Amino acid sequence: MNLNFNLSPALIQKKLATFFSRYHLTLFILVVVGSLAFAVLLLNDTVTKSGETNGTATSASSAFDQATIDRIKQLKASGQSSQLELPAGRTNPFTE
């Protein structure tokens, strides 16, 4: 029994070319599906981590200056009616 393994570069190149020419569509689909699955996992991980609060997040400043507080106090409640001064000849479309 003579096992002659002649692995010349030309033979390896021919075998690889035959393999890729036969299975190129399958390999392409596997690469695309694998890449999409990897991207979905990364996005899922990012979304999951963005919802976690570990106390290190910076909070927005809740301090108002006095001018803003005065303007808010001047606002009327929704139940209070206010008379709008409309120019002559115009009617308010929102009144009944």
C-alpha positions in Angstrom: 0.0 0.0 0.0 1.6 3.2 -1.2 0.2 6.4 0.2 1.6 9.2 -1.9 0.6 12.6 -0.5 1.9 15.0 -3.1 0.8 18.3 -1.7 2.3 20.7 -4.2 1.1 24.4 -4.1 -0.5 24.0 -7.5 -2.6 21.0 -6.3 -3.7 22.8 -3.1 -4.6 25.9 -5.2 -6.7 23.7 -7.6 -8.4 21.9 -4.7 -9.3 25.3 -3.0 -10.5 26.7 -6.3 -12.7 23.7 -6.8 -14.1 24.0 -3.2 -14.9 27.7 -3.5 -16.4 27.4 -7.0 -18.7 24.7 -5.7 -19.7 26.2 -2.4 -19.4 29.9 -3.0 -23.1 30.7 -2.6 -23.3 28.7 0.6 -20.3 30.4 2.0 -21.6 33.8 1.1 -25.0 33.1 2.8 -23.2 31.9 5.9 -21.0 35.0 6.1 -24.0 37.3 5.6 -26.2 35.6 8.1 -23.4 35.4 10.6 -22.6 39.1 10.2 -26.2 40.1 10.6 -26.6 37.9 13.8 -23.4 39.5 15.2 -24.7 43.0 14.5 -28.1 42.2 16.1 -26.3 40.9 19.2 -24.2 44.0 19.5 -27.2 46.3 19.1 -29.1 44.2 21.7 -26.2 44.5 24.1 -26.0 48.2 23.5 -29.7 48.7 24.1 -29.6 46.6 27.2 -26.7 48.4 28.7 -28.1 51.8 28.0 -31.2 51.1 30.1 -29.2 50.1 33.2 -28.7 52.8 35.8 -25.7 52.2 38.1 -25.6 55.6 39.8 -22.9 57.1 37.6 -25.2 58.8 35.1 -25.1 62.5 35.1 -28.4 64.2 36.0 -29.7 67.4 34.4 -29.5 70.5 36.4 -32.7 71.3 38.2 -31.8 74.8 39.3 -33.8 77.7 37.8 -32.8 81.3 37.8 -35.2 83.8 39.4 -36.4 85.2 36.1 -37.6 81.8 35.0 -39.4 81.3 38.3 -41.1 84.7 38.0 -42.3 83.9 34.5 -43.7 80.6 35.6 -45.6 82.2 38.4 -47.2 84.7 36.0 -48.8 81.8 33.9 -52.5 81.2 34.4 -54.0 77.8 35.2 -55.8 76.0 32.5 -59.2 76.6 34.2 -58.8 80.4 34.1 -60.1 82.2 31.1 -58.0 84.8 29.4 -59.3 87.4 27.0 -57.3 87.7 23.8 -57.0 91.0 22.2 -57.7 90.3 18.5 -57.2 92.9 15.8 -60.3 94.6 14.4 -62.2 92.6 11.9 -60.9 89.2 13.0 -62.8 86.5 14.9 -61.3 83.8 17.1 -61.9 80.4 15.4 -61.5 78.6 18.8 -64.4 80.3 20.6 -67.9 78.8 20.7 
